[in-house]
Amino acid sequence: MIRSVLVANRGEIACRVFRTCRELGIATVAVFSDADAGALHVREADAAVRLPGAAPAETYLRGDLIVRAALAAGADAVHPGYGFLSENAGFARAVTAAGLTWIGPPPEAIEAMASKPRAKELMGLAPLDLAGVTDADLPLLIKAAAGGGGRGMRVVRQLDALKGELTAARSEALSAFGDGEVFVEPYIEGGRHVEVQILADAYGTVWVLGTRDCSLQRRHQKVIEEAPAPGLGPELGEELRALAVRAAKATEYRGAGTVEFLVADGRAHFLEMNTRLQVEHPVTEAVFGIDLVALQLRIAEGEALPAAVPEPKGHAIEARLYAEDPSAGWAPQTGVLHQLALDGVRLDQGYAAGDSIGVHYDPLLAKAVVHAPTRAEAARRLAGALERARIHGPVTNRDLLVRSLRHPDFTGADEDSHAPGRLDTGFYERNLATLTAPLPGARHAALAAALADAASRAGRFGGGWRNVPSQPQVKRYGEHEVRYRLTREGLVADDYPGVRLESAAPGRVRLEIDGLVREFTVARYGGAVHVDSAAGSHAFPVLPRFTDPGDLVAPGSLLAPMPGVVVRVADGVGEGCRVSAGQPLLWLEAMKMEHRVTAPASGTLTALHAVPGRQVEVGALLAVVVSEAEPA
């Protein structure tokens, strides 16, 4: 029997595996990079082994160091999690060669399926020949051969962009998986991403654990997933299940795996088989009432699966909470997570209050999962829980998640819905502008922040205002300037008609707004303030009343939109050269994804401070483009 498991991973998946191990009485071992020395998964493990360095290539992609760590810690088994080396057959062989138990499929199955081009060949398909690609093949999709999660993936709509996108995809794939191999296939517009969860033992039993829909994606990385996939129909559902079993039988598969399809025009197109546990596995666990990690462990110990597959019940939806700004091109965010409180859901988290979110790894903070009798009820409960959550720290995609779960394109997929619904991979491309529009109520939240600040200096106040300064007060919170006075008669704020102050304390303010009393909770962390209410949550930088001239930025300055590393500068780009609006100038790598920085206007590049390999902080000056003079 397995007595001690090392998880060759980090973040929420490591914490997730540890949780099951604790329930089964199995000791746990973490590995950690220098950047993760104080991470949650390290704190939750019984023991931890340092992997010197910070970049994945130095740490979590070093199979030799991980095997050595397992032996040094006395572990007798290794769980790979997902990403990193989870689909690396060489790593699986190294684990077993060291006398350790590999909690995953046989290396031969990984070789057959984890390489996406070879998996397609096994299923009777083939990727496009790069040398023979023409305009008739457009649009194209570039994909990493050795991993998923949107890394190394690019859509190409113009043939002259293929070379540059191949370079970017290979670089990103190498950084994420230690393998820069990519391939090209036709890109199918407007399809649904549907997958089938399988589980197989060493004795020929294959469980097909229903379907999942993962169509809501950004940058080809899933954001909201659900089980079962709605509206497939019995014939298509059966076809997907049969293809999944065929893939498992073809490779003598063992353990947990996922067979992925793109469904378009009622047809299923095989995408790939992921020979590992998926990020979205909790929705399947909820619907079938099982623990997939526990079953992985039992299969690795040689146990057989029961012949009967558990019966599914209800519907489950998962939302991935990322530290990123969807309104700014999904730019990843860094900083301290001050608070993460989300009630009424299963929360698989990789960060806790007080943890720092850095630049080296995926910005996934947590996954929120709800199981309910119906899809509509699951969506309503998850949206409500996210809306009420207190998430203080860097910008997240929380508001986008809430709006997505309530959008008619999503809710219309319910069987009892009277709306048409449009569930496909183009959801965010179509709806991003409305999903990222500013939340209403920001002005009142800023007023609450100002009044809470006044209470922190003058003490709690309500009906009487004796100890409160009556002179006009001015506070700036982001783009909102709040002007008010507190008198014996109450709050005087000409910019806020219909608002009356009920009470104010340093962390709590009650305002009557047009006859409706609302309560705001206010928390300040250094130069930022977070305001939560039933109407939504807002975060503001606390600004001085007047801007420091030293903070002004010269026109045409290109500032780093996120902290990261400059991976390359475009060929032929240098100081003094002419550039066109939208022309790629350089690429930053942050959290395992590459981000292109383009010229804001046509003109002359007068300064270029970006150097490949240089680490930059958010707001760092990368380049200056002086735009062409407007015609007289």
C-alpha positions as CSV (number, residue, x, y, z in Angstrom):
1,M,0.0,0.0,0.0
2,I,1.0,3.6,-0.6
3,R,2.2,5.3,2.6
4,S,3.6,8.6,1.4
5,V,2.9,10.6,-1.8
6,L,5.1,13.4,-3.3
7,V,3.1,15.7,-5.5
8,A,5.2,16.9,-8.4
9,N,3.3,20.1,-8.7
10,R,2.2,23.3,-6.9
11,G,-0.8,25.5,-6.2
12,E,-4.4,24.3,-5.9
13,I,-3.8,20.8,-7.5
14,A,-1.1,20.0,-5.0
15,C,-3.4,21.1,-2.1
16,R,-6.3,19.1,-3.7
17,V,-4.2,15.8,-3.8
18,F,-3.0,16.4,-0.2
19,R,-6.6,16.7,1.0
20,T,-7.5,13.2,-0.2
21,C,-4.2,11.8,1.0
22,R,-4.9,13.1,4.5
23,E,-8.4,11.5,4.5
24,L,-6.8,8.2,3.5
25,G,-4.1,8.4,6.1
26,I,-1.3,8.9,3.6
27,A,1.6,11.2,4.3
28,T,2.3,14.0,1.9
29,V,5.5,15.6,0.5
30,A,5.6,18.9,-1.4
31,V,8.3,20.3,-3.7
32,F,8.8,24.0,-4.0
33,S,10.8,26.6,-5.9
34,D,12.3,29.5,-4.2
35,A,9.4,31.6,-5.4
36,D,7.0,29.2,-3.7
37,A,8.9,28.9,-0.4
38,G,6.0,30.2,1.7
39,A,3.2,28.9,-0.6
40,L,0.0,27.2,0.6
41,H,0.8,23.8,-0.8
42,V,4.1,23.9,1.1
43,R,2.3,24.8,4.4
44,E,-0.2,22.0,3.9
45,A,2.2,19.2,3.3
46,D,3.7,17.0,6.0
47,A,7.2,17.6,4.5
48,A,8.6,19.7,1.7
49,V,11.8,19.6,-0.4
50,R,13.3,22.7,-2.0
51,L,14.0,22.9,-5.8
52,P,16.6,25.7,-6.2
53,G,15.5,28.4,-8.6
54,A,12.3,30.1,-9.6
55,A,11.6,29.4,-13.3
56,P,9.7,26.2,-14.1
57,A,12.7,25.0,-16.3
58,E,14.9,25.1,-13.2
59,T,12.3,23.6,-10.8
60,Y,9.0,21.9,-11.6
61,L,10.2,20.7,-15.0
62,R,13.3,19.0,-13.5
63,G,12.2,15.4,-13.3
64,D,15.6,14.4,-12.0
65,L,15.4,16.7,-9.0
66,I,11.8,15.7,-8.2
67,V,12.7,11.9,-8.2
68,R,15.7,12.7,-6.0
69,A,13.4,14.7,-3.7
70,A,10.9,11.8,-3.4
71,L,13.6,9.4,-2.4
72,A,15.2,11.8,0.1
73,A,11.8,12.4,1.7
74,G,10.9,8.7,1.9
75,A,7.9,8.9,-0.4
76,D,6.9,5.7,-2.1
77,A,4.7,7.2,-4.8
78,V,4.5,10.3,-7.0
79,H,1.4,12.1,-8.2
80,P,2.1,14.5,-11.1
81,G,-1.0,16.7,-10.8
82,Y,-1.6,18.5,-14.1
83,G,0.7,20.6,-16.3
84,F,4.4,20.6,-15.9
85,L,5.6,16.9,-16.2
86,S,2.2,15.3,-15.8
87,E,2.2,14.1,-19.5
88,N,5.9,13.4,-19.8
89,A,6.5,9.7,-20.4
90,G,10.2,10.0,-19.6
91,F,9.4,11.4,-16.1
92,A,6.9,8.5,-15.5
93,R,9.6,6.0,-16.4
94,A,12.2,7.8,-14.2
95,V,9.7,7.5,-11.3
96,T,9.2,3.8,-11.7
97,A,12.9,3.1,-12.4
98,A,13.6,4.6,-9.0
99,G,11.3,2.0,-7.3
100,L,8.5,4.5,-6.8
101,T,4.8,4.1,-7.7
102,W,3.6,6.3,-10.5
103,I,0.1,7.5,-9.9
104,G,-0.9,7.9,-13.5
105,P,-1.2,6.0,-16.8
106,P,1.5,3.7,-18.2
107,P,4.3,5.6,-20.0
108,E,3.4,3.8,-23.2
109,A,-0.1,5.3,-23.0
110,I,1.3,8.7,-22.3
111,E,3.6,8.4,-25.4
112,A,0.6,7.4,-27.5
113,M,-1.8,10.1,-26.4
114,A,0.0,12.9,-24.6
115,S,1.7,14.0,-27.9
116,K,-1.3,15.6,-29.7
117,P,-0.1,14.8,-33.3
118,R,0.5,11.1,-32.5
119,A,-2.8,10.9,-30.7
120,K,-4.6,12.1,-33.8
121,E,-2.8,9.6,-35.9
122,L,-3.9,6.8,-33.5
123,M,-7.5,7.9,-33.9
124,G,-7.2,7.9,-37.7
125,L,-6.6,11.6,-38.1
126,A,-3.5,13.7,-39.0
127,P,-2.4,17.3,-38.4
128,L,-1.7,19.6,-41.3
129,D,1.7,19.5,-43.0
130,L,3.3,22.9,-42.2
131,A,5.2,22.9,-45.5
132,G,2.0,22.6,-47.5
133,V,-0.2,25.1,-45.7
134,T,-2.0,27.6,-48.0
135,D,-4.6,30.4,-47.7
136,A,-7.3,27.8,-48.3
137,D,-6.4,26.1,-45.0
138,L,-7.1,29.3,-43.0
139,P,-7.9,29.9,-40.2
140,L,-5.3,27.7,-38.5
141,L,-4.7,26.7,-34.9
142,I,-1.2,26.2,-33.6
143,K,-1.0,23.9,-30.6
144,A,1.7,22.6,-28.2
145,A,2.3,18.9,-28.8
146,A,3.2,18.1,-25.1
147,G,0.6,20.0,-23.0
148,G,-2.6,22.0,-22.8
149,G,-4.1,24.8,-20.8
150,G,-3.9,27.3,-23.7
151,R,0.0,27.4,-23.6
152,G,1.6,27.3,-26.9
153,M,-1.7,27.9,-28.7
154,R,-2.3,30.5,-31.3
155,V,-5.0,31.2,-33.9
156,V,-3.7,32.3,-37.3
157,R,-6.0,34.1,-39.7
158,Q,-3.4,35.5,-42.2
159,L,-0.6,33.3,-43.7
160,D,2.0,36.0,-43.3
161,A,1.5,35.9,-39.5
162,L,2.2,32.1,-39.4
163,K,6.0,32.4,-38.9
164,G,5.8,34.8,-36.0
165,E,3.0,32.9,-34.3
166,L,4.9,29.7,-34.6
167,T,7.9,31.3,-32.9
168,A,5.7,32.6,-30.0
169,A,3.9,29.2,-29.6
170,R,7.2,27.2,-29.5
171,S,8.7,29.6,-27.0
172,E,5.6,29.4,-24.8
173,A,5.4,25.6,-25.0
174,L,9.0,25.2,-24.2
175,S,8.7,27.4,-21.1
176,A,5.5,25.6,-19.9
177,F,6.2,22.0,-20.7
178,G,10.0,21.8,-21.4
179,D,9.1,20.8,-25.0
180,G,8.8,23.3,-27.8
181,E,7.1,21.0,-30.3
182,V,4.0,22.4,-31.9
183,F,1.6,21.3,-34.7
184,V,-1.0,22.9,-36.8
185,E,-4.6,21.9,-37.5
186,P,-7.7,23.6,-39.0
187,Y,-9.4,26.1,-36.6
188,I,-13.1,25.4,-36.3
189,E,-15.1,28.6,-35.5
190,G,-18.0,28.6,-33.2
191,G,-17.7,25.0,-31.8
192,R,-18.3,23.7,-28.3
193,H,-15.5,22.2,-26.3
194,V,-16.9,19.0,-24.9
195,E,-14.9,16.3,-23.1
196,V,-15.5,12.8,-21.6
197,Q,-13.9,11.7,-18.3
198,I,-12.7,8.1,-18.2
199,L,-11.2,6.0,-15.5
200,A,-9.6,2.6,-16.2
201,D,-8.0,-0.1,-14.0
202,A,-5.4,-2.7,-14.9
203,Y,-8.0,-5.4,-15.5
204,G,-9.9,-4.1,-18.5
205,T,-12.6,-2.1,-16.8
206,V,-13.2,1.4,-18.2
207,W,-15.6,3.8,-16.5
208,V,-17.1,6.5,-18.7
209,L,-18.0,9.3,-16.2
210,G,-20.2,11.5,-18.4
211,T,-19.4,14.6,-20.3
212,R,-18.3,18.1,-19.4
213,D,-18.7,21.3,-21.4
214,C,-15.7,23.7,-21.2
215,S,-16.7,26.1,-24.0
216,L,-16.2,29.3,-22.0
217,Q,-12.5,30.0,-22.6
218,R,-10.1,32.9,-22.9
219,R,-6.9,32.5,-24.8
220,H,-7.9,28.8,-25.3
221,Q,-7.8,28.3,-21.5
222,K,-11.0,27.2,-19.8
223,V,-12.8,29.6,-17.5
224,I,-16.1,28.0,-16.7
225,E,-16.8,24.2,-16.9
226,E,-19.8,22.1,-16.2
227,A,-21.1,18.6,-16.0
228,P,-23.0,17.1,-17.8
229,A,-22.6,19.0,-21.1
230,P,-26.0,20.4,-21.8
231,G,-28.1,19.8,-24.9
232,L,-26.0,17.2,-26.7
233,G,-28.7,14.7,-27.4
234,P,-28.6,11.0,-26.8
235,E,-27.0,10.0,-30.2
236,L,-24.1,12.5,-30.0
237,G,-23.6,11.7,-26.3
238,E,-23.3,8.0,-27.1
239,E,-20.9,8.7,-29.9
240,L,-18.6,10.7,-27.6
241,R,-18.6,8.0,-25.0
242,A,-17.8,5.3,-27.6
243,L,-14.9,7.3,-29.0
244,A,-13.6,7.8,-25.4
245,V,-13.6,4.1,-24.7
246,R,-12.0,3.4,-28.1
247,A,-9.1,5.8,-27.1
248,A,-8.7,4.1,-23.7
249,K,-8.7,0.5,-25.2
250,A,-6.3,1.5,-28.0
251,T,-3.6,2.4,-25.4
252,E,-4.4,-0.1,-22.7
253,Y,-5.1,2.9,-20.5
254,R,-4.9,2.9,-16.7
255,G,-6.0,5.7,-14.4
256,A,-7.8,9.0,-15.0
257,G,-7.9,10.6,-18.4
258,T,-10.0,12.9,-20.5
259,V,-10.9,12.7,-24.2
260,E,-11.6,16.1,-25.7
261,F,-13.7,17.0,-28.7
262,L,-14.9,20.1,-30.6
263,V,-18.6,19.8,-31.3
264,A,-19.8,21.8,-34.3
265,D,-22.9,21.3,-36.6
266,G,-23.9,18.3,-34.6
267,R,-20.6,16.5,-35.3
268,A,-17.8,15.5,-32.9
269,H,-14.2,16.3,-33.9
270,F,-11.5,14.6,-31.8
271,L,-9.1,17.1,-30.3
272,E,-6.8,15.2,-27.9
273,M,-6.6,12.9,-24.9
274,N,-5.2,14.4,-21.7
275,T,-3.4,11.5,-19.9
276,R,-3.8,13.2,-16.5
277,L,-6.3,14.6,-14.0
278,Q,-8.0,17.7,-15.4
279,V,-8.4,21.1,-13.7
280,E,-12.1,20.7,-14.0
281,H,-12.4,17.2,-12.5
282,P,-14.4,18.5,-9.4
283,V,-17.6,18.9,-11.5
284,T,-17.5,15.2,-12.4
285,E,-16.8,14.3,-8.8
286,A,-19.8,16.3,-7.7
287,V,-22.2,14.8,-10.2
288,F,-21.1,11.2,-9.6
289,G,-20.4,11.5,-5.9
290,I,-16.8,10.2,-6.2
291,D,-13.3,11.2,-5.3
292,L,-11.2,10.8,-8.5
293,V,-7.9,11.3,-6.6
294,A,-8.8,8.5,-4.2
295,L,-9.6,6.3,-7.2
296,Q,-6.3,7.2,-8.8
297,L,-4.5,6.1,-5.7
298,R,-6.4,2.8,-5.4
299,I,-5.8,2.0,-9.1
300,A,-2.1,2.7,-8.6
301,E,-2.2,0.2,-5.7
302,G,-3.6,-2.4,-8.0
303,E,-7.2,-2.4,-7.0
304,A,-9.9,-3.2,-9.5
305,L,-12.8,-0.8,-10.2
306,P,-16.3,-2.1,-9.5
307,A,-18.1,-3.2,-12.6
308,A,-21.0,-0.8,-12.1
309,V,-20.4,2.9,-12.8
310,P,-21.9,5.2,-10.2
311,E,-25.2,6.9,-11.2
312,P,-24.9,10.7,-12.0
313,K,-27.1,13.1,-10.1
314,G,-27.8,16.8,-10.8
315,H,-25.6,19.4,-12.4
316,A,-22.3,20.9,-11.3
317,I,-20.5,24.1,-12.5
318,E,-17.0,25.2,-11.8
319,A,-15.6,28.8,-12.2
320,R,-11.9,29.5,-12.2
321,L,-10.9,32.6,-10.2
322,Y,-7.9,34.2,-11.8
323,A,-5.7,37.1,-10.7
324,E,-6.1,38.9,-14.0
325,D,-7.8,41.9,-15.6
326,P,-10.2,40.8,-18.4
327,S,-10.7,44.4,-19.4
328,A,-7.0,44.9,-20.0
329,G,-6.4,42.0,-22.4
330,W,-6.5,39.4,-19.6
331,A,-3.3,40.8,-18.2
332,P,-2.2,38.7,-15.2
333,Q,-2.0,40.6,-11.9
334,T,0.5,40.3,-9.0
335,G,0.5,41.3,-5.4
336,V,-0.7,40.3,-1.9
337,L,-4.0,38.4,-1.6
338,H,-5.3,40.1,1.6
339,Q,-8.6,38.2,1.8
340,L,-10.4,35.3,0.0
341,A,-13.8,34.5,1.6
342,L,-16.3,32.6,-0.5
343,D,-19.1,30.7,1.2
344,G,-21.6,28.1,0.0
345,V,-19.3,26.5,-2.6
346,R,-16.5,23.9,-2.8
347,L,-13.4,26.0,-2.9
348,D,-10.2,24.4,-4.2
349,Q,-7.6,27.1,-3.6
350,G,-3.9,27.5,-4.1
351,Y,-3.6,30.8,-2.3
352,A,-4.8,32.0,1.1
353,A,-5.0,35.4,2.8
354,G,-1.6,36.9,3.1
355,D,0.0,35.0,0.2
356,S,1.8,36.8,-2.6
357,I,0.9,36.2,-6.2
358,G,4.1,36.3,-8.3
359,V,5.0,36.4,-11.9
360,H,6.4,32.8,-12.4
361,Y,3.3,30.7,-12.6
362,D,-0.3,30.5,-13.6
363,P,-2.5,33.2,-12.0
364,L,-5.2,30.7,-10.9
365,L,-6.2,31.5,-7.3
366,A,-9.0,29.0,-6.7
367,K,-11.8,27.1,-8.3
368,A,-15.4,27.5,-7.0
369,V,-17.7,24.6,-7.6
370,V,-21.4,24.2,-7.0
371,H,-23.6,21.1,-7.3
372,A,-27.4,21.4,-7.5
373,P,-30.4,19.4,-8.8
374,T,-30.6,21.5,-12.0
375,R,-28.2,23.5,-14.2
376,A,-30.2,26.7,-13.6
377,E,-30.0,26.4,-9.9
378,A,-26.3,25.6,-10.0
379,A,-25.6,28.7,-12.1
380,R,-27.7,30.9,-9.8
381,R,-26.0,29.6,-6.6
382,L,-22.5,30.0,-8.0
383,A,-23.1,33.5,-9.4
384,G,-24.6,34.6,-6.0
385,A,-21.7,33.1,-4.0
386,L,-19.1,34.8,-6.2
387,E,-21.0,38.1,-6.1
388,R,-21.0,38.0,-2.3
389,A,-17.4,36.9,-1.9
390,R,-14.7,39.1,-0.4
391,I,-11.7,39.0,-2.6
392,H,-9.2,41.7,-1.6
393,G,-5.9,42.1,-3.4
394,P,-4.9,42.1,-7.0
395,V,-7.6,42.5,-9.7
396,T,-9.5,39.3,-10.5
397,N,-12.0,38.0,-13.0
398,R,-14.7,37.6,-10.3
399,D,-17.1,40.1,-11.9
400,L,-16.7,38.5,-15.3
401,L,-17.5,35.1,-13.8
402,V,-20.7,36.5,-12.2
403,R,-21.9,38.1,-15.4
404,S,-21.0,35.1,-17.5
405,L,-23.1,32.8,-15.4
406,R,-26.1,35.2,-15.8
407,H,-25.6,35.9,-19.5
408,P,-28.4,34.7,-21.8
409,D,-25.9,33.0,-24.1
410,F,-25.1,30.8,-21.0
411,T,-28.4,30.5,-19.3
412,G,-30.2,29.9,-22.6
413,A,-28.5,26.4,-22.7
414,D,-30.8,25.3,-19.8
415,E,-33.3,22.7,-21.0
416,D,-36.2,24.7,-19.6
417,S,-35.0,28.0,-20.8
418,H,-37.1,30.0,-23.3
419,A,-34.0,32.0,-24.5
420,P,-32.0,30.7,-27.5
421,G,-28.6,30.3,-25.8
422,R,-25.3,30.2,-27.5
423,L,-22.7,28.1,-25.8
424,D,-19.5,28.0,-27.8
425,T,-15.8,28.9,-27.7
426,G,-16.5,32.4,-29.1
427,F,-18.5,33.4,-26.0
428,Y,-15.9,35.9,-24.7
429,E,-14.9,37.2,-28.1
430,R,-18.5,38.2,-28.7
431,N,-19.4,39.4,-25.2
432,L,-16.3,40.7,-23.6
433,A,-17.2,44.4,-23.9
434,T,-20.5,44.0,-22.0
435,L,-19.0,41.5,-19.5
436,T,-16.2,43.9,-18.5
437,A,-18.2,47.1,-18.4
438,P,-17.7,49.0,-15.1
439,L,-20.0,47.9,-12.3
440,P,-22.7,50.3,-11.3
441,G,-22.5,51.8,-7.8
442,A,-18.8,52.8,-7.9
443,R,-19.5,56.4,-6.9
444,H,-21.5,55.3,-3.8
445,A,-18.8,52.8,-2.9
446,A,-16.2,55.6,-3.1
447,L,-18.4,57.8,-0.8
448,A,-18.6,54.9,1.7
449,A,-14.8,54.6,1.6
450,A,-14.4,58.3,2.3
451,L,-16.8,58.2,5.3
452,A,-15.2,55.1,6.7
453,D,-11.8,56.9,6.5
454,A,-13.4,59.8,8.4
455,A,-14.7,57.4,11.0
456,S,-11.3,55.9,11.5
457,R,-9.9,59.3,12.3
458,A,-12.9,60.7,14.3
459,G,-14.4,57.5,15.8
460,R,-17.8,56.0,15.1
461,F,-20.6,58.5,14.3
462,G,-24.2,58.4,13.3
463,G,-27.1,60.7,14.3
464,G,-24.8,63.3,16.1
465,W,-21.8,64.9,14.4
466,R,-20.2,66.8,17.3
467,N,-16.7,65.4,17.0
468,V,-16.6,65.4,13.2
469,P,-15.0,68.2,11.2
470,S,-17.6,70.3,9.5
471,Q,-15.3,71.8,6.9
472,P,-15.4,70.4,3.3
473,Q,-13.5,67.2,2.8
474,V,-12.0,66.0,-0.5
475,K,-10.8,62.4,-1.1
476,R,-9.7,60.7,-4.4
477,Y,-10.4,57.1,-5.0
478,G,-9.3,56.1,-8.5
479,E,-11.2,58.3,-10.9
480,H,-13.7,59.3,-8.3
481,E,-13.3,62.6,-6.4
482,V,-15.5,62.6,-3.3
483,R,-16.5,66.0,-1.8
484,Y,-18.6,66.1,1.3
485,R,-19.2,67.8,4.7
486,L,-20.4,66.3,7.9
487,T,-22.6,68.7,10.0
488,R,-25.0,68.4,12.9
489,E,-27.7,68.0,10.4
490,G,-25.9,65.1,8.7
491,L,-24.1,64.4,5.5
492,V,-23.9,67.2,2.9
493,A,-22.7,66.0,-0.5
494,D,-24.0,68.0,-3.4
495,D,-22.7,65.3,-5.9
496,Y,-24.8,62.7,-4.2
497,P,-28.4,63.7,-4.3
498,G,-30.8,61.4,-2.5
499,V,-28.1,60.0,-0.2
500,R,-28.4,60.1,3.6
501,L,-25.8,58.8,6.0
502,E,-27.2,56.3,8.5
503,S,-24.0,55.4,10.4
504,A,-20.3,55.1,9.8
505,A,-17.6,53.1,11.5
506,P,-14.0,52.5,10.3
507,G,-15.0,49.2,8.5
508,R,-18.7,49.6,8.0
509,V,-20.9,52.4,6.5
510,R,-24.7,52.4,6.1
511,L,-26.2,54.8,3.5
512,E,-29.8,55.4,2.5
513,I,-29.8,55.8,-1.3
514,D,-33.1,56.9,-2.8
515,G,-34.9,55.5,0.1
516,L,-33.1,52.1,0.1
517,V,-30.6,51.4,3.0
518,R,-27.4,49.7,1.9
519,E,-24.5,48.5,4.0
520,F,-20.9,48.8,2.8
521,T,-17.9,47.0,4.4
522,V,-14.7,48.9,3.9
523,A,-11.1,47.5,4.2
524,R,-7.9,49.4,3.5
525,Y,-4.6,47.9,2.7
526,G,-1.8,50.5,2.3
527,G,-2.7,52.5,-0.8
528,A,-5.8,50.5,-1.8
529,V,-9.3,50.3,-0.4
530,H,-11.9,47.5,-1.0
531,V,-15.6,48.2,-0.6
532,D,-18.1,45.3,-0.6
533,S,-21.9,45.5,-0.6
534,A,-24.8,43.5,-1.9
535,A,-24.7,45.6,-5.1
536,G,-21.1,44.5,-5.9
537,S,-17.5,45.0,-4.9
538,H,-15.1,47.8,-5.8
539,A,-11.4,48.4,-5.3
540,F,-9.9,51.8,-5.6
541,P,-6.3,53.2,-5.3
542,V,-6.2,55.9,-2.7
543,L,-4.8,58.9,-4.5
544,P,-3.5,62.3,-3.3
545,R,-5.7,65.2,-4.1
546,F,-3.1,66.7,-6.5
547,T,-1.0,64.7,-9.0
548,D,2.8,64.8,-8.4
549,P,4.4,66.3,-11.6
550,G,7.0,63.6,-11.3
551,D,4.3,60.9,-11.9
552,L,3.4,62.3,-15.3
553,V,4.3,60.1,-18.3
554,A,5.6,61.4,-21.6
555,P,3.2,60.9,-24.6
556,G,3.9,57.8,-26.5
557,S,5.4,55.9,-23.5
558,L,4.9,52.2,-23.6
559,L,4.7,50.9,-20.0
560,A,4.8,47.3,-18.9
561,P,1.2,46.2,-18.4
562,M,2.3,43.5,-16.0
563,P,5.4,42.4,-14.2
564,G,7.3,39.9,-16.3
565,V,10.4,39.0,-18.4
566,V,11.2,40.5,-21.8
567,V,11.6,37.3,-23.9
568,R,12.4,39.0,-27.2
569,V,12.3,42.1,-29.3
570,A,10.9,42.1,-32.8
571,D,13.4,41.6,-35.6
572,G,14.6,44.9,-37.1
573,V,13.2,47.0,-34.3
574,G,15.6,49.6,-32.8
575,E,15.8,53.2,-31.8
576,G,15.2,55.6,-34.6
577,C,13.2,53.1,-36.8
578,R,9.7,53.9,-38.0
579,V,6.8,51.7,-36.7
580,S,3.2,51.3,-37.6
581,A,0.2,51.4,-35.3
582,G,-0.4,47.9,-33.9
583,Q,3.1,46.6,-35.0
584,P,4.5,44.1,-32.5
585,L,7.6,45.5,-30.8
586,L,8.4,43.1,-28.1
587,W,7.1,40.2,-26.0
588,L,6.8,39.8,-22.2
589,E,6.4,36.5,-20.5
590,A,4.3,36.5,-17.3
591,M,2.8,33.5,-15.6
592,K,3.8,31.1,-18.4
593,M,2.0,33.1,-21.1
594,E,3.6,35.4,-23.7
595,H,2.0,38.9,-24.1
596,R,2.7,41.0,-27.1
597,V,3.4,44.7,-26.8
598,T,2.5,46.7,-29.9
599,A,3.1,50.3,-31.1
600,P,0.2,52.5,-29.9
601,A,0.5,54.7,-33.1
602,S,2.4,55.1,-36.3
603,G,5.6,57.1,-35.8
604,T,9.2,56.8,-34.7
605,L,10.6,54.6,-32.0
606,T,12.7,57.2,-30.1
607,A,13.7,55.0,-27.1
608,L,13.9,51.2,-26.5
609,H,14.6,50.2,-22.9
610,A,13.5,46.5,-23.3
611,V,16.3,44.0,-23.3
612,P,15.7,40.2,-23.7
613,G,16.0,38.5,-20.4
614,R,15.3,41.6,-18.4
615,Q,12.8,41.4,-15.5
616,V,10.4,44.4,-15.5
617,E,7.8,45.5,-13.0
618,V,4.4,46.8,-13.9
619,G,4.6,50.3,-15.2
620,A,8.2,50.1,-16.2
621,L,9.1,52.1,-19.3
622,L,9.7,49.8,-22.2
623,A,9.8,52.1,-25.2
624,V,8.7,55.5,-26.5
625,V,7.0,56.0,-29.8
626,V,6.6,59.6,-31.0
627,S,3.6,59.6,-33.3
628,E,3.5,61.2,-36.7
629,A,2.4,64.9,-36.6
630,E,-1.2,65.4,-37.5
631,P,-1.6,67.1,-41.0
632,A,-2.1,70.8,-40.8
